[in-house]
Amino acid sequence: MRKLNNRGMASFELIFIFVPLFTLIFAIFDLARYAITMQSLRTLSSAGARAMMIQCYTPAITGLTPGISPSSCTGNYLSATQKQAAAPFLYRNGSSAPTVSITSGSGKLTVTASQAGFAMVMPIWGASLNAPSASTTIPF
């Protein structure tokens, strides 16, 4: 009986294990980064809604200005330092700053925070998870 040559078999098995393992690890890191970004955007939109409510609905504004409505409060009420304090993860490594916008309509105010410069690292996700945004709705 002739003995089979098994040289290189260990490296072949190693490739079969490492490629799926590293793909799984990178996918987990990528999804975790997306989850942290979404949570930071939710926090930022809540902070924007809170700042808008404080600025637009103080007794000085509503008591002295007759006829003020929530639709007139559509500005951005967070400064850059307040945004960075609310969501510091979104400002790491010089990435693009998130945007906060306030829209009104049909009896509600919507504060939306979005991160335009975000892109997933793994190509398996496609473009479906790029440019995440989160919103907070306030009925009035």
C-alpha positions as CSV (number, residue, x, y, z in Angstrom):
1,M,0.0,0.0,0.0
2,R,1.2,3.4,-0.9
3,K,1.0,6.2,1.7
4,L,-0.9,9.3,0.6
5,N,0.9,12.7,0.5
6,N,-0.9,14.9,3.1
7,R,1.4,17.9,2.8
8,G,-0.6,21.2,2.7
9,M,-3.7,19.7,4.1
10,A,-3.5,21.7,7.3
11,S,-3.3,25.0,5.4
12,F,-6.2,23.9,3.2
13,E,-8.4,23.2,6.3
14,L,-7.2,26.4,7.9
15,I,-8.6,28.4,4.9
16,F,-11.9,26.6,5.1
17,I,-12.2,27.7,8.7
18,F,-10.7,31.2,8.7
19,V,-12.5,32.7,5.7
20,P,-16.0,32.2,7.2
21,L,-14.8,33.0,10.6
22,F,-13.3,36.3,9.6
23,T,-16.3,37.1,7.5
24,L,-18.5,36.5,10.5
25,I,-16.3,38.6,12.8
26,F,-16.2,41.6,10.3
27,A,-20.0,41.3,9.8
28,I,-20.6,41.4,13.6
29,F,-18.3,44.5,13.9
30,D,-20.0,46.2,11.0
31,L,-23.5,45.6,12.4
32,A,-22.4,46.7,15.8
33,R,-21.1,50.0,14.3
34,Y,-24.4,50.4,12.6
35,A,-26.4,49.8,15.8
36,I,-24.3,52.3,17.7
37,T,-24.8,54.9,15.0
38,M,-28.5,54.3,15.0
39,Q,-28.7,54.6,18.8
40,S,-26.6,57.8,18.6
41,L,-29.0,59.2,16.0
42,R,-32.0,58.4,18.2
43,T,-30.3,60.2,21.1
44,L,-29.5,63.2,18.9
45,S,-33.1,63.4,17.5
46,S,-34.5,63.2,21.1
47,A,-32.1,65.9,22.2
48,G,-33.2,68.1,19.2
49,A,-36.8,67.6,20.1
50,R,-36.1,68.4,23.8
51,A,-34.2,71.6,22.8
52,M,-37.0,72.6,20.4
53,M,-39.7,72.1,23.1
54,I,-37.7,74.2,25.5
55,Q,-37.1,77.0,23.0
56,C,-40.6,77.1,21.5
57,Y,-42.8,76.4,24.5
58,T,-41.4,78.5,27.3
59,P,-43.9,80.8,29.0
60,A,-42.0,83.9,27.7
61,I,-42.7,82.8,24.1
62,T,-46.2,81.4,24.4
63,G,-47.5,83.9,26.9
64,L,-46.2,87.1,25.3
65,T,-46.7,86.1,21.6
66,P,-50.3,85.5,20.8
67,G,-51.0,82.9,18.1
68,I,-47.7,81.1,18.2
69,S,-48.0,77.6,16.8
70,P,-45.6,74.7,16.7
71,S,-45.4,75.0,12.9
72,S,-43.4,78.3,13.4
73,C,-40.8,76.4,15.4
74,T,-38.9,74.7,12.6
75,G,-35.3,75.9,13.2
76,N,-32.4,73.9,14.5
77,Y,-32.1,74.5,18.2
78,L,-28.9,72.5,18.9
79,S,-25.5,74.0,18.6
80,A,-22.6,72.0,17.3
81,T,-21.2,71.5,20.8
82,Q,-24.6,70.3,22.1
83,K,-24.8,67.8,19.1
84,Q,-21.4,66.5,19.9
85,A,-22.2,66.2,23.6
86,A,-25.5,64.3,22.8
87,A,-23.9,61.9,20.3
88,P,-20.1,61.8,20.6
89,F,-19.8,58.6,18.5
90,L,-21.0,60.4,15.4
91,Y,-18.0,62.8,15.6
92,R,-15.2,60.3,15.7
93,N,-12.2,60.5,13.4
94,G,-13.3,63.6,11.5
95,S,-16.4,61.9,10.0
96,S,-19.1,64.1,8.5
97,A,-21.3,65.8,11.1
98,P,-24.8,64.6,11.5
99,T,-27.7,66.8,10.4
100,V,-30.8,67.6,12.5
101,S,-34.0,68.9,10.8
102,I,-37.4,69.7,12.1
103,T,-40.5,69.4,10.0
104,S,-44.1,70.1,10.9
105,G,-47.4,68.8,9.4
106,S,-50.6,67.0,10.1
107,G,-50.6,67.8,13.8
108,K,-47.1,66.7,14.6
109,L,-43.5,67.9,14.7
110,T,-40.9,65.5,13.5
111,V,-37.2,65.9,14.4
112,T,-34.9,63.8,12.1
113,A,-31.2,63.2,12.7
114,S,-29.3,61.7,9.8
115,Q,-25.6,60.7,9.1
116,A,-24.9,61.2,5.4
117,G,-21.3,60.1,5.4
118,F,-21.9,56.7,6.9
119,A,-21.2,53.6,4.8
120,M,-21.0,49.9,5.7
121,V,-17.6,48.3,5.4
122,M,-18.8,44.9,4.3
123,P,-20.0,44.7,0.7
124,I,-22.6,42.0,1.5
125,W,-25.0,44.6,2.9
126,G,-25.2,46.6,-0.3
127,A,-26.4,50.2,0.0
128,S,-29.5,49.3,2.1
129,L,-27.9,50.3,5.4
130,N,-26.0,53.4,4.2
131,A,-27.1,56.9,5.3
132,P,-29.0,55.9,8.4
133,S,-31.5,58.3,10.0
134,A,-33.7,58.3,13.1
135,S,-36.7,60.5,14.0
136,T,-38.7,61.6,17.0
137,T,-42.3,62.6,16.5
138,I,-44.1,65.1,18.8
139,P,-47.9,65.4,18.5
140,F,-49.4,68.8,19.2
